[in-house]
Amino acid sequence: MRSAYSVETVRTAERRLMERLPQGALMQRAAAGLAAACAELLGRVYGSRVVLLVGSGDNGGDALYAGARLARRGAGVTAVLLTPERAHPGGLVALRRAGGSVTGTAAAGELIARADLVVDGIVGIGGKGGLRPDAVPLAEAAARSRAAVVAVDLPSGVDADTGEVRGAALRADLTVTFGTHKPGLLVDPARDYAGSVRLVDIGLELPAEPALEALQHADVARLLPVPGAESDKYRRGVVGIAAGSARYPGAAVLAVSGALRGGAGAVRYVGPAGDAVIARFPETLVSDRGPKKAGRVQAWVTGPGAGENADTVAEVLAADVPVLIDADGLRLADRGAVRARSAPTLMTPHAGEAAALLGVSREEVEGARLAAVRELASRYSATVLLKGSTTLVAGPGGGPVRVNATGTAWLATAGSGDVLSGLAGSLLAAGLSARDAGSVAAYLHGLAGRLAADGAPAGAHDVADAVPRAWRDVRG
């Protein structure tokens, strides 16, 4: 599992480690890792042209010491100092002794245009807001150039703790981060600026609980429900799908398609799209008597394609089993009824739906995704899965936010969210917690989207069909 920690936590761990190490040793560890990553990216260091964009403080020091290591291997290294009077003195001495040169910002554009590699050491993890005006031309020159861009710890101009980008920022091909991932490297929009991320271990001792965590194949494999020798369809769990309408029968079909592939032993469907569901999936248990009289279920999914059917949503919310609320159900669900539930609730909005629930613009949610998902979880006392390029899952009691990036832009297609709802609901019925069900469903759904698309458009039904392949891939 990948973990990310806040700036405050990282700073505390760095201070404690520096108390036990010789002066400057921690920076040398970081610089060595940075120089190795730069050399690997260059391929041939000798004769290459490297430009360091150096701000004040330790971030600039890391860049200068790494530049000195590259210069000793035959690279032509020039440091562009944004604030010469505040540049790291030891790093400057090391670079000059290694044969590197130093200049101001006036000549930076021409140097960057000819460079093979640009190292972004402008702002460290403590930076807030976008780039300062004097740094913007450097970021623009780097974007225009053919040089590979490597960010030191974090791309300059992005927020390390939130993933927000409030102004101009430098876009990297590779980010070399030290000690641990920072939340902004895992959450969009900042994640899009980081490029590939390489973690360099510098020996930090960090708390057990991170700010963010990202599941990997092994983590998901441990959580997947596996039937035992004595399992039957009821012991494996039954998921109820209360979805669809006369206008949107396809939403019911797609939610059922996801549910059938999520590990539960049986799927009950309740709603007006029963004929369409049975025609596509004859194994579904269909009822037209409402959720209360549908029979035993271990979890409910409500909302996809529900239209204005608030009564069904309310009836599902009154059930004493885990409930997933999606799509129209998010609009129709009474917040007080959701907060009053004793059984787990999982809400799965996209950015537009989250914005409506929070009373803000979609742009605000997309620009501050971590804040939005945490606020929704708190307001509704529910687990919230915020869909998007990076899916976030936050619990009502705080704790680490789960982040998932297995998806693909091809998943932005009608009905894809309905498949995800059914899949997550089935995992709820199989016994996973709301947090785990949402996280595992997002992981499998994203992986299935990649497999279904394979570089070409794919429909929601293709994604559902690819879930078993994703499941097998995860289990190895």
C-alpha positions as CSV (number, residue, x, y, z in Angstrom):
1,M,0.0,0.0,0.0
2,R,1.3,3.5,-0.9
3,S,1.0,6.1,1.9
4,A,1.1,9.8,1.8
5,Y,1.7,12.1,4.8
6,S,1.0,15.8,5.5
7,V,3.7,18.4,5.3
8,E,3.6,18.9,9.1
9,T,4.2,15.2,9.7
10,V,7.0,15.0,7.2
11,R,8.7,18.1,8.7
12,T,8.5,16.6,12.2
13,A,10.0,13.3,11.0
14,E,12.8,15.2,9.2
15,R,13.7,17.2,12.3
16,R,13.9,14.1,14.5
17,L,16.1,12.4,11.9
18,M,18.4,15.3,11.5
19,E,19.0,15.4,15.3
20,R,20.6,12.0,15.0
21,L,22.6,12.6,11.8
22,P,25.7,14.6,11.0
23,Q,24.8,18.1,9.7
24,G,23.8,18.0,6.0
25,A,23.6,14.2,5.8
26,L,19.9,14.2,5.2
27,M,20.2,16.6,2.3
28,Q,23.0,14.5,0.8
29,R,20.7,11.5,0.9
30,A,18.0,13.3,-1.0
31,A,20.5,14.8,-3.5
32,A,22.0,11.4,-4.2
33,G,18.6,9.9,-4.9
34,L,17.7,12.9,-7.1
35,A,20.9,12.8,-9.1
36,A,20.5,9.0,-9.7
37,A,17.0,9.6,-11.0
38,C,18.2,12.4,-13.3
39,A,21.1,10.3,-14.6
40,E,18.7,7.4,-15.4
41,L,16.4,9.8,-17.2
42,L,19.2,11.3,-19.2
43,G,20.7,7.9,-20.2
44,R,24.0,9.5,-21.0
45,V,25.2,12.1,-18.4
46,Y,28.5,13.0,-20.0
47,G,28.0,16.0,-22.3
48,S,24.4,16.5,-21.4
49,R,23.1,20.0,-20.7
50,V,21.3,20.4,-17.3
51,V,19.6,23.6,-16.0
52,L,18.7,23.8,-12.3
53,L,15.9,26.2,-11.4
54,V,16.9,27.1,-7.8
55,G,14.7,28.8,-5.3
56,S,15.5,29.5,-1.7
57,G,15.8,26.9,1.1
58,D,16.4,23.2,1.2
59,N,14.5,22.4,-2.0
60,G,17.0,24.5,-3.9
61,G,19.8,23.0,-1.9
62,D,18.7,19.5,-3.0
63,A,18.8,20.6,-6.6
64,L,22.3,22.2,-6.3
65,Y,23.9,19.2,-4.6
66,A,22.3,16.9,-7.2
67,G,23.6,19.2,-9.9
68,A,27.1,19.0,-8.5
69,R,26.9,15.2,-8.7
70,L,25.9,15.4,-12.3
71,A,28.6,17.9,-13.1
72,R,31.2,15.6,-11.7
73,R,30.0,13.0,-14.2
74,G,30.6,15.3,-17.1
75,A,27.3,17.1,-17.5
76,G,27.2,20.8,-18.2
77,V,25.2,22.2,-15.3
78,T,24.0,25.7,-14.9
79,A,22.0,26.9,-11.9
80,V,19.4,29.7,-12.4
81,L,19.0,31.5,-9.1
82,L,15.6,33.1,-8.5
83,T,16.8,34.7,-5.2
84,P,20.6,34.7,-5.3
85,E,20.9,36.2,-1.8
86,R,18.9,33.3,-0.3
87,A,20.3,30.3,-2.4
88,H,21.7,27.5,-0.3
89,P,25.3,28.4,0.3
90,G,26.7,24.9,0.7
91,G,25.0,23.8,-2.4
92,L,26.4,26.7,-4.4
93,V,29.9,25.9,-3.2
94,A,29.5,22.2,-4.2
95,L,28.2,23.0,-7.6
96,R,31.0,25.5,-8.4
97,R,33.7,23.1,-7.2
98,A,32.3,20.4,-9.5
99,G,32.5,22.7,-12.5
100,G,29.0,24.0,-12.6
101,S,28.0,27.6,-13.3
102,V,25.5,30.0,-11.8
103,T,23.4,32.7,-13.5
104,G,20.4,34.9,-12.9
105,T,16.9,34.6,-14.5
106,A,17.7,37.0,-17.4
107,A,19.5,34.3,-19.4
108,A,17.2,31.5,-18.3
109,G,15.0,31.2,-21.4
110,E,17.8,30.6,-23.8
111,L,19.5,28.1,-21.4
112,I,16.2,26.1,-20.9
113,A,15.6,26.0,-24.7
114,R,18.9,24.3,-25.2
115,A,18.7,22.0,-22.2
116,D,18.4,18.2,-22.1
117,L,17.1,18.3,-18.5
118,V,15.5,20.9,-16.3
119,V,15.4,20.4,-12.6
120,D,12.6,22.2,-10.7
121,G,13.9,23.2,-7.3
122,I,12.0,26.5,-7.1
123,V,9.5,25.8,-4.3
124,G,9.4,23.0,-1.7
125,I,6.6,21.2,0.0
126,G,5.8,24.1,2.2
127,G,4.8,26.3,-0.7
128,K,1.2,27.7,-0.9
129,G,-0.6,29.1,-3.9
130,G,0.8,29.2,-7.5
131,L,4.2,30.2,-8.7
132,R,5.4,33.8,-8.0
133,P,5.3,36.1,-11.0
134,D,9.1,35.9,-11.5
135,A,9.0,32.1,-11.7
136,V,6.1,31.9,-14.2
137,P,8.4,32.6,-17.3
138,L,10.7,29.8,-16.2
139,A,7.8,27.3,-16.1
140,E,6.6,28.5,-19.5
141,A,10.0,28.1,-21.0
142,A,10.3,24.6,-19.6
143,A,6.9,23.7,-21.0
144,R,8.1,25.0,-24.5
145,S,11.4,23.2,-24.4
146,R,12.2,19.7,-25.4
147,A,14.0,19.1,-22.1
148,A,12.8,16.5,-19.6
149,V,11.6,18.2,-16.5
150,V,12.3,16.7,-13.0
151,A,10.6,18.2,-10.0
152,V,12.3,18.1,-6.6
153,D,9.9,16.5,-4.0
154,L,6.9,18.2,-5.6
155,P,6.2,20.3,-8.7
156,S,6.5,24.0,-7.9
157,G,3.1,25.7,-7.6
158,V,1.0,22.8,-6.4
159,D,-0.2,22.3,-2.8
160,A,1.5,19.3,-1.1
161,D,-1.3,18.7,1.4
162,T,-4.4,19.2,-0.7
163,G,-3.5,18.6,-4.4
164,E,-4.9,22.0,-5.3
165,V,-3.3,24.1,-8.0
166,R,-4.2,27.8,-7.3
167,G,-2.3,29.6,-10.1
168,A,0.5,28.8,-12.4
169,A,2.5,25.6,-11.7
170,L,5.4,23.8,-13.3
171,R,4.6,20.6,-15.0
172,A,7.1,17.7,-14.6
173,D,7.8,14.6,-16.5
174,L,9.2,13.0,-13.3
175,T,8.9,13.9,-9.6
176,V,11.5,12.6,-7.2
177,T,10.0,12.7,-3.8
178,F,11.8,12.0,-0.5
179,G,10.8,9.9,2.5
180,T,7.1,9.4,1.6
181,H,4.5,10.5,-1.0
182,K,2.8,13.8,-0.3
183,P,-1.0,13.9,-0.8
184,G,-0.7,16.3,-3.8
185,L,1.3,13.7,-5.7
186,L,-1.7,11.3,-5.6
187,V,-4.7,13.6,-5.9
188,D,-5.8,15.6,-9.0
189,P,-5.4,18.3,-10.2
190,A,-1.9,18.3,-8.7
191,R,-1.2,14.7,-9.6
192,D,-1.4,15.6,-13.3
193,Y,1.5,18.0,-12.9
194,A,3.8,15.4,-11.2
195,G,4.3,13.0,-14.1
196,S,5.8,9.7,-13.0
197,V,6.7,9.7,-9.3
198,R,9.8,8.1,-7.8
199,L,10.1,7.7,-4.1
200,V,13.5,8.0,-2.5
201,D,13.9,6.4,1.0
202,I,15.8,8.8,3.2
203,G,15.1,7.0,6.5
204,L,12.1,8.9,7.9
205,E,10.2,7.3,10.7
206,L,6.5,8.1,10.1
207,P,3.4,7.4,12.1
208,A,1.3,4.4,11.5
209,E,-1.7,6.4,10.2
210,P,-1.1,8.4,7.0
211,A,-3.2,11.2,5.5
212,L,-3.8,9.2,2.3
213,E,-3.4,5.6,1.3
214,A,-3.6,4.0,-2.1
215,L,-4.4,0.3,-2.4
216,Q,-2.2,-1.9,-4.6
217,H,-2.9,-5.3,-6.1
218,A,-1.9,-7.3,-3.0
219,D,-4.1,-5.1,-0.8
220,V,-7.1,-5.6,-3.0
221,A,-6.5,-9.3,-3.3
222,R,-6.6,-9.7,0.5
223,L,-10.0,-7.9,0.6
224,L,-11.7,-9.8,-2.2
225,P,-14.5,-12.1,-1.0
226,V,-13.7,-15.8,-1.7
227,P,-16.5,-18.5,-1.1
228,G,-15.7,-21.4,1.1
229,A,-16.5,-25.0,0.8
230,E,-19.8,-24.6,2.8
231,S,-20.9,-21.4,1.0
232,D,-24.3,-21.0,-0.6
233,K,-25.8,-18.1,-2.4
234,Y,-27.2,-16.7,0.8
235,R,-24.1,-17.1,2.9
236,R,-22.1,-15.3,0.1
237,G,-24.5,-12.4,0.5
238,V,-27.5,-11.1,-1.4
239,V,-27.5,-7.5,-2.8
240,G,-30.7,-5.7,-3.6
241,I,-30.8,-3.2,-6.5
242,A,-33.6,-0.6,-6.3
243,A,-32.9,1.3,-9.4
244,G,-34.1,2.2,-12.9
245,S,-37.4,3.7,-14.1
246,A,-39.6,3.6,-17.2
247,R,-37.4,6.3,-18.6
248,Y,-34.1,4.8,-17.6
249,P,-34.3,1.0,-17.6
250,G,-30.7,0.7,-18.7
251,A,-29.5,2.1,-15.4
252,A,-31.0,-0.9,-13.7
253,V,-29.6,-3.4,-16.1
254,L,-26.1,-1.9,-15.8
255,A,-26.3,-1.8,-11.9
256,V,-27.3,-5.4,-11.9
257,S,-24.5,-6.3,-14.3
258,G,-21.9,-4.8,-11.9
259,A,-23.6,-6.5,-8.9
260,L,-23.5,-9.9,-10.5
261,R,-19.7,-9.6,-10.8
262,G,-19.0,-8.3,-7.3
263,G,-18.8,-11.5,-5.2
264,A,-22.3,-11.7,-3.7
265,G,-24.2,-14.9,-4.1
266,A,-27.4,-13.5,-5.5
267,V,-28.9,-10.2,-6.8
268,R,-32.5,-9.1,-6.1
269,Y,-33.9,-6.4,-8.4
270,V,-36.8,-4.2,-7.3
271,G,-38.3,-1.6,-9.7
272,P,-40.1,-1.0,-13.0
273,A,-37.3,-2.3,-15.2
274,G,-37.8,-6.0,-14.2
275,D,-38.5,-7.2,-17.7
276,A,-35.3,-5.5,-19.1
277,V,-33.3,-7.0,-16.3
278,I,-34.6,-10.5,-16.7
279,A,-34.1,-10.4,-20.4
280,R,-30.4,-9.6,-20.0
281,F,-29.7,-11.5,-16.7
282,P,-32.1,-14.3,-16.1
283,E,-30.3,-15.3,-12.9
284,T,-31.6,-12.1,-11.2
285,L,-34.3,-12.4,-8.6
286,V,-36.9,-9.9,-9.6
287,S,-39.7,-8.4,-7.5
288,D,-42.3,-5.7,-8.1
289,R,-43.4,-5.4,-4.5
290,G,-41.0,-2.8,-3.2
291,P,-37.8,-3.1,-1.1
292,K,-39.6,-4.0,2.1
293,K,-41.2,-7.1,0.5
294,A,-38.4,-8.1,-1.8
295,G,-36.9,-10.7,0.5
296,R,-33.7,-10.9,2.5
297,V,-30.7,-8.8,1.4
298,Q,-27.4,-8.0,3.1
299,A,-27.1,-4.6,1.3
300,W,-29.0,-2.3,-1.0
301,V,-28.1,-0.1,-3.9
302,T,-30.5,2.7,-4.7
303,G,-30.6,5.7,-7.0
304,P,-29.2,4.8,-10.5
305,G,-31.9,5.9,-13.0
306,A,-34.4,6.4,-10.2
307,G,-35.9,9.6,-11.7
308,E,-38.2,11.1,-9.1
309,N,-38.9,8.0,-7.1
310,A,-38.1,9.4,-3.7
311,D,-40.4,6.8,-1.9
312,T,-38.2,3.9,-2.9
313,V,-35.0,5.7,-1.8
314,A,-36.6,6.5,1.5
315,E,-37.7,2.9,2.0
316,V,-34.2,1.6,1.3
317,L,-32.7,4.1,3.7
318,A,-35.0,2.8,6.4
319,A,-33.5,-0.8,6.0
320,D,-31.1,-1.9,8.7
321,V,-28.4,-3.1,6.2
322,P,-25.6,-1.3,4.4
323,V,-26.9,1.0,1.7
324,L,-25.2,2.5,-1.4
325,I,-26.7,5.7,-2.7
326,D,-25.8,6.9,-6.2
327,A,-27.0,9.2,-9.0
328,D,-30.7,10.3,-8.6
329,G,-30.7,8.8,-5.1
330,L,-28.2,11.4,-3.9
331,R,-30.6,14.1,-4.8
332,L,-33.6,12.3,-3.4
333,A,-32.1,11.1,-0.1
334,D,-33.0,13.2,3.0
335,R,-29.8,14.2,4.7
336,G,-31.3,13.7,8.1
337,A,-32.4,10.2,7.2
338,V,-28.9,9.3,6.0
339,R,-27.3,10.7,9.2
340,A,-29.7,8.8,11.4
341,R,-28.9,5.4,9.9
342,S,-27.2,2.9,12.2
343,A,-26.0,0.6,9.4
344,P,-23.2,1.8,7.0
345,T,-23.9,4.1,4.2
346,L,-21.8,4.6,1.0
347,M,-22.5,7.6,-1.2
348,T,-20.9,7.6,-4.7
349,P,-21.2,11.1,-6.3
350,H,-19.3,12.5,-9.2
351,A,-18.0,16.1,-9.0
352,G,-21.3,17.6,-10.3
353,E,-23.4,15.7,-7.8
354,A,-21.0,16.5,-5.0
355,A,-21.2,20.2,-5.9
356,A,-25.0,20.1,-5.7
357,L,-24.9,18.4,-2.3
358,L,-22.4,20.9,-1.0
359,G,-24.0,24.0,-2.6
360,V,-20.8,25.0,-4.5
361,S,-19.7,25.0,-8.1
362,R,-18.4,21.9,-9.8
363,E,-15.1,23.8,-10.4
364,E,-14.7,24.2,-6.7
365,V,-15.1,20.5,-6.1
366,E,-12.7,19.6,-8.9
367,G,-10.1,22.1,-7.6
368,A,-10.3,20.9,-4.0
369,R,-11.3,17.2,-4.2
370,L,-9.8,16.2,-0.8
371,A,-11.7,19.0,1.0
372,A,-14.9,18.1,-0.8
373,V,-14.9,14.4,0.0
374,R,-14.1,15.0,3.6
375,E,-16.8,17.6,4.0
376,L,-19.4,15.4,2.4
377,A,-18.5,12.5,4.7
378,S,-18.8,14.7,7.7
379,R,-22.1,16.3,6.6
380,Y,-23.8,13.0,5.9
381,S,-22.1,10.8,8.5
382,A,-21.5,8.4,5.7
383,T,-18.6,7.0,3.7
384,V,-18.2,9.0,0.5
385,L,-16.7,7.8,-2.8
386,L,-16.0,10.8,-5.0
387,K,-15.6,9.7,-8.5
388,G,-13.2,11.3,-11.0
389,S,-9.7,10.9,-12.5
390,T,-8.5,10.0,-9.0
391,T,-11.3,8.4,-7.0
392,L,-11.3,9.3,-3.3
393,V,-13.0,7.4,-0.5
394,A,-13.5,9.1,2.9
395,G,-15.1,7.8,6.0
396,P,-17.3,9.7,8.4
397,G,-15.0,9.5,11.3
398,G,-11.9,10.9,9.6
399,G,-8.8,8.8,9.2
400,P,-6.8,8.2,6.0
401,V,-8.6,9.0,2.7
402,R,-8.2,6.2,0.2
403,V,-7.2,7.3,-3.3
404,N,-7.5,5.2,-6.5
405,A,-6.0,6.0,-9.9
406,T,-6.4,2.7,-11.8
407,G,-9.0,4.2,-14.1
408,T,-8.8,5.6,-17.6
409,A,-10.4,8.5,-19.3
410,W,-12.4,6.0,-21.4
411,L,-14.5,5.3,-18.3
412,A,-16.1,8.7,-18.8
413,T,-19.1,7.1,-20.5
414,A,-22.8,6.8,-19.8
415,G,-23.7,4.0,-17.4
416,S,-20.1,3.4,-16.1
417,G,-21.1,4.8,-12.7
418,D,-24.1,2.4,-12.6
419,V,-21.8,-0.6,-13.0
420,L,-19.6,0.8,-10.2
421,S,-22.6,1.1,-7.9
422,G,-23.7,-2.5,-8.5
423,L,-20.1,-3.7,-8.0
424,A,-19.6,-1.8,-4.7
425,G,-23.1,-2.9,-3.5
426,S,-22.3,-6.5,-4.1
427,L,-19.0,-6.2,-2.1
428,L,-21.0,-4.6,0.7
429,A,-23.4,-7.6,0.7
430,A,-20.4,-10.0,0.7
431,G,-19.3,-8.4,4.0
432,L,-16.8,-5.7,3.2
433,S,-17.0,-2.4,5.1
434,A,-18.2,0.6,3.3
435,R,-14.6,2.0,3.1
436,D,-13.2,-1.3,1.7
437,A,-16.2,-1.9,-0.6
438,G,-15.8,1.5,-2.2
439,S,-12.0,1.3,-2.4
440,V,-12.0,-2.3,-3.9
441,A,-14.8,-1.5,-6.3
442,A,-13.1,1.6,-7.6
443,Y,-9.9,-0.3,-8.1
444,L,-11.5,-3.2,-10.0
445,H,-13.7,-0.8,-12.0
446,G,-10.8,1.3,-13.0
447,L,-8.7,-1.8,-14.0
448,A,-11.7,-3.2,-15.9
449,G,-12.1,0.1,-17.7
450,R,-8.4,-0.2,-18.9
451,L,-8.9,-3.8,-19.9
452,A,-12.1,-3.1,-21.8
453,A,-10.9,0.0,-23.6
454,D,-7.4,-1.1,-24.4
455,G,-6.8,2.3,-26.1
456,A,-10.2,2.5,-27.8
457,P,-13.7,3.5,-26.8
458,A,-15.7,1.1,-24.6
459,G,-19.2,1.1,-23.3
460,A,-20.4,0.5,-19.8
461,H,-21.4,-3.0,-20.6
462,D,-17.9,-3.7,-21.8
463,V,-16.5,-2.5,-18.5
464,A,-18.9,-4.8,-16.6
465,D,-17.8,-7.8,-18.8
466,A,-14.1,-7.0,-18.0
467,V,-14.6,-7.1,-14.2
468,P,-13.8,-10.8,-14.0
469,R,-10.6,-10.3,-15.9
470,A,-9.6,-7.5,-13.5
471,W,-10.5,-9.7,-10.5
472,R,-8.3,-12.5,-11.9
473,D,-5.5,-10.1,-12.6
474,V,-5.6,-8.8,-9.0
475,R,-5.5,-12.3,-7.6
476,G,-2.6,-13.2,-9.8
